[in-house]
């Protein structure tokens, strides 16, 4: 479609009427302005681009507000000042005898025609004006429909990209970065922020942001007691400020030194989650911006999709934890620990690097249930696990292989050198139950094997390890 769809009709009407000036104005209701979008004129005083304040546009203002057609046949008698009736001429115009102005599409536009050849327009000429106005109205409605279709197409594309991203295996941080950039493109926002507050903490952090967000702000923490984003977290309500005031001390988003523009629009929406966490999706523009119902609905559904994806990320993480860690102690479970042994075995064979695999077992564990309730036994399990993690070097892997059995994996450590890093744990295990039980002697059993001297495959190492542990158990039983 041509760049200016109205110009050909305005020129046609002007030629038919032999008018002095024919002009078509569109109403900008948000800024209260009339914009000249098409004109054909013999005047030297009519600029090619005109924007008139709606309240100071003379006859055009009256036509737009009241919605009635105005036909002045003897303009010099009806209006002492042409600049008051038609201020778009500025100064210097004269000898205009009549004018005709009528609203188009209920005031969405105004069609203006004047003449120097006669005292106004006869019935036939008025009919031409009204018919052209009707065509302009259809064209204007069509333009609005095309623009709306364009916005809907952008929203559809936006949803397609988010849907495609949601189906991919990507992390939460990566998806949030993508979501920020897509929202910035859809809303034409200069900045998009995703902030996270964990449970009821007094501070939150900027989790992600669009490409234009300063990198020094991302991952910073801020208090919920200050800033507009903090207000959203503290109150759990959406916030929309159409025009920020840079002179107002409270009109900053995160902190007074954030370095962001404070002259445009800010819009923030909270997203509370069932576990107590809260996300905030916020938008900032450099100039005042108004988002229509289509965009508001798109963002509302985006929050719904985001919430479902967060639930999905949460359940995936929980599933991974259940597959990897023991529920009671938080240590690696038996399956995950065995996988770590297989992985270390493969890498050690390639690099000819030794390692130690060991077991620590507490006996007689079953007798504890005759002395204390299960709740306290589970507490002791957690204390033993926490003690192991505190006492052992960070490179030692610990697994919960049974209620009373810990697996220990020492990479790059020959079995003959394993006693030094393991001795603090063995000492803690020997003294752990002193003073906790009466009439039952609880003691630890320990066994270890080394790669490669005790075996080069997992099905060789594990039997030797359990054989040694059983030998210690029998020796303790006989004693």
GUVEX-258815 format. One record per residue (C-alpha): y, z negated, x negated. Coordinates in steps of 0.001 Angstrom, whole numbers, plus 500000, padded with zeros to 6 digits. Example, Ala and Ser with C-alpha at 12.3 -4.5 7.8 and 13.67 -1.06 7.14 Angstrom:
<atom py="495500" pz="492200" px="487700"/>
<atom py="498940" pz="492860" px="486330"/>
% end
This chain:
<atom py="500000" pz="500000" px="500000"/>
<atom py="503538" pz="500750" px="498761"/>
<atom py="505519" pz="498020" px="497053"/>
<atom py="508055" pz="497690" px="499899"/>
<atom py="506401" pz="498430" px="503249"/>
<atom py="509639" pz="498027" px="505246"/>
<atom py="511985" pz="500373" px="503386"/>
<atom py="510794" pz="503636" px="504940"/>
<atom py="511330" pz="502341" px="508484"/>
<atom py="514787" pz="500989" px="507650"/>
<atom py="515761" pz="504315" px="506066"/>
<atom py="514392" pz="506251" px="509069"/>
<atom py="516397" pz="504134" px="511522"/>
<atom py="519538" pz="504445" px="509425"/>
<atom py="519230" pz="508223" px="509298"/>
<atom py="518599" pz="508554" px="513047"/>
<atom py="521599" pz="506415" px="513946"/>
<atom py="523798" pz="507675" px="511130"/>
<atom py="524478" pz="504000" px="510561"/>
<atom py="526775" pz="502613" px="507921"/>
<atom py="524322" pz="499844" px="506993"/>
<atom py="520802" pz="499129" px="508159"/>
<atom py="519172" pz="496002" px="506728"/>
<atom py="516060" pz="493961" px="507322"/>
<atom py="515961" pz="490254" px="506385"/>
<atom py="512956" pz="487921" px="506176"/>
<atom py="513233" pz="484187" px="506846"/>
<atom py="512143" pz="481683" px="504202"/>
<atom py="511744" pz="478620" px="506420"/>
<atom py="510739" pz="476343" px="503549"/>
<atom py="513917" pz="476938" px="501559"/>
<atom py="516083" pz="477740" px="504629"/>
<atom py="517075" pz="481150" px="503218"/>
<atom py="517296" pz="484736" px="504495"/>
<atom py="516105" pz="487339" px="501971"/>
<atom py="517167" pz="490992" px="502158"/>
<atom py="513912" pz="492960" px="501788"/>
<atom py="514944" pz="496496" px="502836"/>
<atom py="518356" pz="498182" px="503157"/>
<atom py="520098" pz="501559" px="503361"/>
<atom py="523889" pz="501353" px="503189"/>
<atom py="526988" pz="503348" px="502283"/>
<atom py="528792" pz="500177" px="501264"/>
<atom py="529876" pz="499534" px="497718"/>
<atom py="530029" pz="495806" px="498419"/>
<atom py="526460" pz="495166" px="499517"/>
<atom py="524367" pz="494008" px="496508"/>
<atom py="520795" pz="495334" px="496247"/>
<atom py="519362" pz="491786" px="496325"/>
<atom py="520730" pz="489208" px="498732"/>
<atom py="519587" pz="485689" px="499594"/>
<atom py="521727" pz="483874" px="502134"/>
<atom py="521517" pz="480208" px="503126"/>
<atom py="520325" pz="480215" px="506710"/>
<atom py="523162" pz="478008" px="507901"/>
<atom py="525765" pz="480247" px="506202"/>
<atom py="524575" pz="483700" px="507219"/>
<atom py="526948" pz="484360" px="510105"/>
<atom py="525531" pz="486393" px="512975"/>
<atom py="522133" pz="486542" px="511288"/>
<atom py="521849" pz="482761" px="511523"/>
<atom py="522634" pz="482808" px="515237"/>
<atom py="520090" pz="485550" px="515908"/>
<atom py="517379" pz="483771" px="513914"/>
<atom py="517966" pz="480320" px="515436"/>
<atom py="518533" pz="481260" px="519069"/>
<atom py="516183" pz="484217" px="519096"/>
<atom py="518572" pz="486467" px="521039"/>
<atom py="519866" pz="489935" px="520329"/>
<atom py="523582" pz="490307" px="519538"/>
<atom py="525458" pz="493554" px="520194"/>
<atom py="529158" pz="493618" px="519328"/>
<atom py="530877" pz="496859" px="520345"/>
<atom py="534379" pz="496133" px="519069"/>
<atom py="533851" pz="493995" px="516013"/>
<atom py="537501" pz="493790" px="514964"/>
<atom py="538426" pz="492269" px="518306"/>
<atom py="535373" pz="489965" px="518499"/>
<atom py="535517" pz="488579" px="514963"/>
<atom py="538705" pz="488177" px="512934"/>
<atom py="536713" pz="488015" px="509668"/>
<atom py="533921" pz="490394" px="508685"/>
<atom py="532790" pz="488033" px="505908"/>
<atom py="532183" pz="485326" px="508534"/>
<atom py="530114" pz="487661" px="510734"/>
<atom py="528296" pz="489509" px="507924"/>
<atom py="528658" pz="487437" px="504730"/>
<atom py="526291" pz="489674" px="502761"/>
<atom py="529149" pz="492183" px="502390"/>
<atom py="531154" pz="489692" px="500359"/>
<atom py="534695" pz="491036" px="500172"/>
<atom py="536333" pz="494422" px="500442"/>
<atom py="534510" pz="495937" px="503419"/>
<atom py="536485" pz="497123" px="506460"/>
<atom py="536613" pz="499552" px="509411"/>
<atom py="533190" pz="498551" px="510763"/>
<atom py="533476" pz="499042" px="514515"/>
<atom py="530200" pz="497701" px="515925"/>
<atom py="527002" pz="495962" px="514982"/>
<atom py="523598" pz="495205" px="516457"/>
<atom py="521291" pz="492393" px="515288"/>
<atom py="517991" pz="491293" px="516794"/>
<atom py="515146" pz="488921" px="515863"/>
<atom py="511792" pz="490260" px="514716"/>
<atom py="508507" pz="488367" px="515205"/>
<atom py="510107" pz="485288" px="516785"/>
<atom py="512666" pz="484865" px="514026"/>
<atom py="510396" pz="485607" px="511077"/>
<atom py="512796" pz="488479" px="510378"/>
<atom py="516180" pz="489830" px="511479"/>
<atom py="517057" pz="493540" px="511855"/>
<atom py="520755" pz="494350" px="511370"/>
<atom py="522564" pz="497676" px="512011"/>
<atom py="526300" pz="498466" px="511971"/>
<atom py="528432" pz="501610" px="512289"/>
<atom py="531863" pz="503006" px="511540"/>
<atom py="531473" pz="506046" px="513810"/>
<atom py="531663" pz="504490" px="517254"/>
<atom py="532311" pz="501353" px="519221"/>
<atom py="528778" pz="499966" px="519012"/>
<atom py="525535" pz="501711" px="519979"/>
<atom py="524678" pz="503522" px="523206"/>
<atom py="521504" pz="502925" px="525235"/>
<atom py="519498" pz="505590" px="523433"/>
<atom py="520470" pz="504193" px="520028"/>
<atom py="519621" pz="500650" px="521128"/>
<atom py="516214" pz="501904" px="522253"/>
<atom py="515639" pz="503326" px="518785"/>
<atom py="516596" pz="500002" px="517202"/>
<atom py="514260" pz="498050" px="519464"/>
<atom py="511354" pz="500421" px="518858"/>
<atom py="511793" pz="500269" px="515095"/>
<atom py="512018" pz="496456" px="515390"/>
<atom py="508692" pz="496483" px="517261"/>
<atom py="507096" pz="498550" px="514482"/>
<atom py="508588" pz="496185" px="511873"/>
<atom py="507080" pz="493280" px="513783"/>
<atom py="503628" pz="494866" px="513722"/>
<atom py="504046" pz="495632" px="510058"/>
<atom py="505218" pz="492083" px="509355"/>
<atom py="502235" pz="490600" px="511195"/>
<atom py="499963" pz="492969" px="509306"/>
<atom py="501503" pz="491873" px="506008"/>
<atom py="500948" pz="488241" px="506953"/>
<atom py="497356" pz="489052" px="507880"/>
<atom py="496814" pz="490815" px="504551"/>
<atom py="498281" pz="487876" px="502667"/>
<atom py="496087" pz="485472" px="504611"/>
<atom py="493035" pz="487618" px="503917"/>
<atom py="493996" pz="487626" px="500268"/>
<atom py="494173" pz="483821" px="500266"/>
<atom py="490826" pz="483581" px="502037"/>
<atom py="489337" pz="486004" px="499524"/>
<atom py="490628" pz="483815" px="496684"/>
<atom py="489114" pz="480747" px="498325"/>
<atom py="485811" pz="482588" px="498795"/>
<atom py="485796" pz="483614" px="495127"/>
<atom py="486672" pz="480030" px="494200"/>
<atom py="483692" pz="478770" px="496191"/>
<atom py="481398" pz="481420" px="494709"/>
<atom py="482238" pz="480333" px="491169"/>
<atom py="481833" pz="476635" px="491970"/>
<atom py="478545" pz="477293" px="493741"/>
<atom py="477254" pz="479305" px="490790"/>
<atom py="478299" pz="476533" px="488422"/>
<atom py="476641" pz="473886" px="490589"/>
<atom py="473329" pz="475753" px="490338"/>
<atom py="473434" pz="475808" px="486549"/>
<atom py="472124" pz="473097" px="484299"/>
<atom py="475401" pz="471723" px="482975"/>
<atom py="476630" pz="468236" px="482218"/>
<atom py="479124" pz="466314" px="484326"/>
<atom py="481917" pz="466699" px="481760"/>
<atom py="481420" pz="470450" px="481536"/>
<atom py="481444" pz="470829" px="485317"/>
<atom py="484603" pz="468704" px="485645"/>
<atom py="486394" pz="470901" px="483097"/>
<atom py="485358" pz="473988" px="485060"/>
<atom py="486408" pz="472386" px="488362"/>
<atom py="489832" pz="471517" px="486935"/>
<atom py="490493" pz="475058" px="485743"/>
<atom py="489277" pz="476635" px="488995"/>
<atom py="491452" pz="474328" px="491119"/>
<atom py="494449" pz="475073" px="488897"/>
<atom py="493937" pz="478811" px="489429"/>
<atom py="493457" pz="478487" px="493206"/>
<atom py="496477" pz="476246" px="493860"/>
<atom py="498598" pz="477739" px="491071"/>
<atom py="499033" pz="474185" px="489819"/>
<atom py="500286" pz="473674" px="486290"/>
<atom py="498073" pz="470632" px="485719"/>
<atom py="494863" pz="469330" px="487296"/>
<atom py="493485" pz="465891" px="486449"/>
<atom py="490154" pz="464181" px="487146"/>
<atom py="490319" pz="460429" px="486539"/>
<atom py="487487" pz="457881" px="486750"/>
<atom py="487538" pz="454184" px="487567"/>
<atom py="484242" pz="452354" px="487100"/>
<atom py="483431" pz="449824" px="489818"/>
<atom py="486394" pz="447462" px="490336"/>
<atom py="487779" pz="447621" px="486798"/>
<atom py="491495" pz="447093" px="486323"/>
<atom py="491691" pz="450179" px="484134"/>
<atom py="490665" pz="453794" px="484573"/>
<atom py="490422" pz="456747" px="482210"/>
<atom py="491367" pz="460391" px="482396"/>
<atom py="487898" pz="461907" px="482478"/>
<atom py="488819" pz="465606" px="482466"/>
<atom py="491707" pz="468008" px="482967"/>
<atom py="492660" pz="471661" px="483175"/>
<atom py="493469" pz="473687" px="480080"/>
<atom py="497197" pz="472814" px="480128"/>
<atom py="496645" pz="469027" px="480154"/>
<atom py="497674" pz="467506" px="476785"/>
<atom py="494541" pz="466710" px="474796"/>
<atom py="495869" pz="463311" px="473765"/>
<atom py="495762" pz="462166" px="477407"/>
<atom py="492077" pz="463000" px="477995"/>
<atom py="489763" pz="459965" px="477611"/>
<atom py="492735" pz="457589" px="477414"/>
<atom py="492586" pz="454485" px="479613"/>
<atom py="495417" pz="453356" px="481902"/>
<atom py="495995" pz="450392" px="484170"/>
<atom py="495762" pz="450758" px="487936"/>
<atom py="498914" pz="448623" px="488266"/>
<atom py="501246" pz="451371" px="487034"/>
<atom py="501777" pz="455062" px="487678"/>
<atom py="501114" pz="457271" px="490664"/>
<atom py="497443" pz="457810" px="489771"/>
<atom py="497048" pz="454062" px="489387"/>
<atom py="498530" pz="453640" px="492878"/>
<atom py="495877" pz="455968" px="494326"/>
<atom py="493113" pz="453947" px="492659"/>
<atom py="494606" pz="450614" px="493732"/>
<atom py="495159" pz="451644" px="497361"/>
<atom py="492297" pz="454097" px="497873"/>
<atom py="494602" pz="456508" px="499744"/>
<atom py="495780" pz="460104" px="499158"/>
<atom py="499280" pz="460585" px="497788"/>
<atom py="501622" pz="463568" px="498232"/>
<atom py="505138" pz="463637" px="496799"/>
<atom py="506678" pz="467069" px="497542"/>
<atom py="509495" pz="466648" px="495035"/>
<atom py="509275" pz="464228" px="492127"/>
<atom py="512502" pz="462604" px="490981"/>
<atom py="512758" pz="462538" px="487200"/>
<atom py="515463" pz="459881" px="487501"/>
<atom py="513091" pz="457478" px="489274"/>
<atom py="511323" pz="455189" px="486838"/>
<atom py="508178" pz="454981" px="489004"/>
<atom py="507663" pz="458761" px="489214"/>
<atom py="505220" pz="459083" px="486316"/>
<atom py="501516" pz="459757" px="486715"/>
<atom py="499835" pz="457687" px="483998"/>
<atom py="502373" pz="456107" px="481662"/>
<atom py="506124" pz="456504" px="481024"/>
<atom py="505419" pz="458264" px="477706"/>
<atom py="502942" pz="460823" px="479116"/>
<atom py="505129" pz="463870" px="478368"/>
<atom py="504524" pz="465611" px="481718"/>
<atom py="507202" pz="467322" px="483888"/>
<atom py="508530" pz="465227" px="486770"/>
<atom py="510460" pz="467778" px="488848"/>
<atom py="507684" pz="469366" px="490912"/>
<atom py="505011" pz="468263" px="493361"/>
<atom py="502178" pz="465779" px="492818"/>
<atom py="499138" pz="465546" px="495085"/>
<atom py="496257" pz="463168" px="494489"/>
<atom py="493027" pz="462522" px="496423"/>
<atom py="490590" pz="459617" px="495863"/>
<atom py="486820" pz="460067" px="495968"/>
<atom py="484983" pz="456715" px="496274"/>
<atom py="481274" pz="456680" px="495422"/>
<atom py="478528" pz="454427" px="496848"/>
<atom py="477990" pz="452565" px="493545"/>
<atom py="481615" pz="451430" px="493428"/>
<atom py="482982" pz="454096" px="491078"/>
<atom py="486009" pz="456125" px="492159"/>
<atom py="487209" pz="459544" px="491054"/>
<atom py="490734" pz="460860" px="491649"/>
<atom py="491467" pz="464591" px="491761"/>
<atom py="495200" pz="465169" px="491213"/>
<atom py="497497" pz="468209" px="490965"/>
<atom py="500935" pz="468530" px="489372"/>
<atom py="503370" pz="471469" px="489440"/>
<atom py="506553" pz="472063" px="487477"/>
<atom py="508453" pz="473151" px="490601"/>
<atom py="508160" pz="471931" px="494224"/>
<atom py="505149" pz="473536" px="495885"/>
<atom py="503707" pz="473510" px="499391"/>
<atom py="500020" pz="474133" px="499974"/>
<atom py="498994" pz="475512" px="503366"/>
<atom py="496039" pz="474574" px="505577"/>
<atom py="493735" pz="477090" px="503865"/>
<atom py="494259" pz="475483" px="500466"/>
<atom py="494084" pz="471957" px="501851"/>
<atom py="490783" pz="472724" px="503563"/>
<atom py="489426" pz="474321" px="500383"/>
<atom py="490253" pz="471214" px="498340"/>
<atom py="488811" pz="468936" px="501041"/>
<atom py="485501" pz="470809" px="500885"/>
<atom py="485696" pz="470785" px="497093"/>
<atom py="485747" pz="466997" px="497154"/>
<atom py="482683" pz="467048" px="499422"/>
<atom py="480849" pz="469363" px="497014"/>
<atom py="481973" pz="467249" px="494059"/>
<atom py="480601" pz="464121" px="495728"/>
<atom py="477226" pz="465770" px="496332"/>
<atom py="477092" pz="466934" px="492718"/>
<atom py="477972" pz="463444" px="491477"/>
<atom py="475105" pz="462087" px="493567"/>
<atom py="472875" pz="464760" px="492067"/>
<atom py="473979" pz="463873" px="488517"/>
<atom py="473361" pz="460200" px="489283"/>
<atom py="469853" pz="460743" px="490647"/>
<atom py="468981" pz="463086" px="487784"/>
<atom py="470106" pz="460447" px="485313"/>
<atom py="468127" pz="457786" px="487166"/>
<atom py="465074" pz="460040" px="487129"/>
<atom py="465436" pz="460577" px="483364"/>
<atom py="465779" pz="456814" px="482881"/>
<atom py="462673" pz="456128" px="484947"/>
<atom py="460758" pz="458687" px="482904"/>
<atom py="462030" pz="457291" px="479600"/>
<atom py="462716" pz="453552" px="479853"/>
<atom py="460847" pz="450471" px="480998"/>
<atom py="462437" pz="448990" px="484134"/>
<atom py="462015" pz="445352" px="483125"/>
<atom py="463309" pz="445489" px="479533"/>
<atom py="465201" pz="448770" px="479125"/>
<atom py="463076" pz="449701" px="476091"/>
<atom py="461284" pz="453032" px="475763"/>
<atom py="458265" pz="453077" px="478054"/>
<atom py="454763" pz="453857" px="476788"/>
<atom py="454898" pz="457601" px="477541"/>
<atom py="458341" pz="458083" px="475982"/>
<atom py="457353" pz="456034" px="472907"/>
<atom py="454205" pz="458120" px="472397"/>
<atom py="456335" pz="461273" px="472627"/>
<atom py="458659" pz="459889" px="469941"/>
<atom py="455605" pz="459277" px="467735"/>
<atom py="454442" pz="462870" px="468229"/>
<atom py="457920" pz="464215" px="467415"/>
<atom py="458245" pz="462080" px="464283"/>
<atom py="454736" pz="463036" px="463204"/>
<atom py="455567" pz="466752" px="463412"/>
<atom py="458800" pz="466421" px="461448"/>
<atom py="457226" pz="464110" px="458855"/>
<atom py="454424" pz="466592" px="458216"/>
<atom py="456973" pz="469341" px="457538"/>
<atom py="459017" pz="467206" px="455149"/>
<atom py="456128" pz="465130" px="453703"/>
<atom py="457959" pz="461950" px="454688"/>
<atom py="456045" pz="458721" px="455393"/>
<atom py="456561" pz="456484" px="458431"/>
<atom py="455124" pz="453255" px="459841"/>
<atom py="453740" pz="452695" px="463340"/>
<atom py="453252" pz="449044" px="464338"/>
<atom py="452325" pz="446869" px="467338"/>
<atom py="453474" pz="443358" px="468203"/>
<atom py="451466" pz="441607" px="470938"/>
<atom py="451992" pz="438143" px="472435"/>
<atom py="448830" pz="436166" px="473351"/>
<atom py="447525" pz="434611" px="475504"/>
<atom py="450022" pz="436244" px="477843"/>
<atom py="447912" pz="436030" px="480974"/>
<atom py="447924" pz="432230" px="480847"/>
<atom py="451696" pz="432222" px="481309"/>
<atom py="451246" pz="433069" px="484993"/>
<atom py="449407" pz="429757" px="485490"/>
<atom py="452352" pz="427834" px="484029"/>
<atom py="455586" pz="429515" px="485173"/>
<atom py="456666" pz="431851" px="487996"/>
<atom py="456800" pz="435640" px="487442"/>
<atom py="460615" pz="435639" px="487548"/>
<atom py="460801" pz="433519" px="484393"/>
<atom py="458158" pz="435636" px="482662"/>
<atom py="460235" pz="438760" px="483323"/>
<atom py="463247" pz="436932" px="481906"/>
<atom py="461305" pz="436120" px="478727"/>
<atom py="460272" pz="439771" px="478465"/>
<atom py="463932" pz="440811" px="478553"/>
<atom py="464874" pz="438150" px="475985"/>
<atom py="462135" pz="439331" px="473635"/>
<atom py="463284" pz="442951" px="474043"/>
<atom py="466943" pz="442046" px="473447"/>
<atom py="465965" pz="439977" px="470420"/>
<atom py="464006" pz="442903" px="468980"/>
<atom py="466976" pz="445238" px="469344"/>
<atom py="469320" pz="442684" px="467776"/>
<atom py="467090" pz="441845" px="464792"/>
<atom py="465726" pz="445272" px="463873"/>
<atom py="467677" pz="447975" px="462007"/>
<atom py="469232" pz="450630" px="464208"/>
<atom py="466842" pz="453361" px="463017"/>
<atom py="463733" pz="451474" px="464222"/>
<atom py="462501" pz="452656" px="467647"/>
<atom py="461125" pz="449995" px="469997"/>
<atom py="458919" pz="450650" px="473011"/>
<atom py="457458" pz="448443" px="475772"/>
<atom py="453785" pz="449466" px="475743"/>
<atom py="452596" pz="446686" px="478057"/>
<atom py="453697" pz="443382" px="479529"/>
<atom py="453080" pz="441616" px="476202"/>
<atom py="453045" pz="444499" px="473696"/>
<atom py="455875" pz="446125" px="471748"/>
<atom py="455554" pz="449381" px="469826"/>
<atom py="457590" pz="449766" px="466617"/>
<atom py="458266" pz="453060" px="464856"/>
<atom py="459926" pz="453042" px="461420"/>
<atom py="460917" pz="456545" px="460219"/>
<atom py="460918" pz="457235" px="456469"/>
<atom py="459353" pz="453836" px="455797"/>
<atom py="455975" pz="453477" px="454024"/>
<atom py="453720" pz="450868" px="455581"/>
<atom py="453901" pz="448769" px="452409"/>
<atom py="457695" pz="448487" px="452813"/>
<atom py="457740" pz="447718" px="456542"/>
<atom py="457383" pz="443944" px="456256"/>
<atom py="460999" pz="443447" px="455186"/>
<atom py="462696" pz="445077" px="458220"/>
<atom py="460047" pz="443655" px="460594"/>
<atom py="459904" pz="440066" px="459327"/>
<atom py="462934" pz="438822" px="461357"/>
<atom py="461261" pz="440033" px="464544"/>
<atom py="457927" pz="438391" px="463618"/>
<atom py="459663" pz="435088" px="462844"/>
<atom py="461502" pz="435216" px="466192"/>
<atom py="458222" pz="435929" px="468024"/>
<atom py="456489" pz="432951" px="466331"/>
<atom py="459180" pz="430501" px="467396"/>
<atom py="460171" pz="432030" px="470746"/>
<atom py="457945" pz="429867" px="472973"/>
<atom py="458451" pz="426567" px="471113"/>
<atom py="459752" pz="424014" px="473579"/>
<atom py="459301" pz="426356" px="476521"/>
<atom py="455661" pz="425552" px="477391"/>
<atom py="453400" pz="422533" px="477190"/>
<atom py="449675" pz="422667" px="476645"/>
<atom py="449531" pz="426373" px="475755"/>
<atom py="449917" pz="427810" px="472283"/>
<atom py="451538" pz="431233" px="472401"/>
<atom py="451402" pz="433264" px="469195"/>
<atom py="452133" pz="436869" px="468125"/>
<atom py="449603" pz="439391" px="466850"/>
<atom py="450737" pz="442161" px="464526"/>
<atom py="449209" pz="445346" px="463164"/>
<atom py="450568" pz="448447" px="461416"/>
<atom py="449428" pz="451854" px="460171"/>
<atom py="451134" pz="454319" px="457906"/>
<atom py="451444" pz="458062" px="457728"/>
<atom py="449810" pz="459788" px="455890"/>
<atom py="447409" pz="457258" px="454318"/>
<atom py="445950" pz="456043" px="457665"/>
<atom py="445930" pz="459404" px="459383"/>
<atom py="447750" pz="462697" px="459780"/>
<atom py="447321" pz="463095" px="463522"/>
<atom py="448235" pz="460898" px="466468"/>
<atom py="444608" pz="460683" px="467618"/>
<atom py="443812" pz="459258" px="464170"/>
<atom py="446665" pz="456758" px="463895"/>
<atom py="446439" pz="455111" px="467323"/>
<atom py="442709" pz="454147" px="467127"/>
<atom py="443172" pz="452642" px="463651"/>
<atom py="446234" pz="450723" px="464844"/>
<atom py="444465" pz="449246" px="467881"/>
<atom py="441364" pz="448466" px="465797"/>
<atom py="443473" pz="446387" px="463409"/>
<atom py="445245" pz="444674" px="466291"/>
<atom py="441912" pz="443832" px="467912"/>
<atom py="440608" pz="442450" px="464627"/>
<atom py="443589" pz="440084" px="464473"/>
<atom py="442963" pz="439126" px="468098"/>
<atom py="439313" pz="438276" px="467398"/>
<atom py="440266" pz="436339" px="464309"/>
<atom py="442742" pz="434321" px="466346"/>
<atom py="440204" pz="433727" px="469121"/>
<atom py="437547" pz="432507" px="466698"/>
<atom py="440021" pz="430210" px="465046"/>
% end
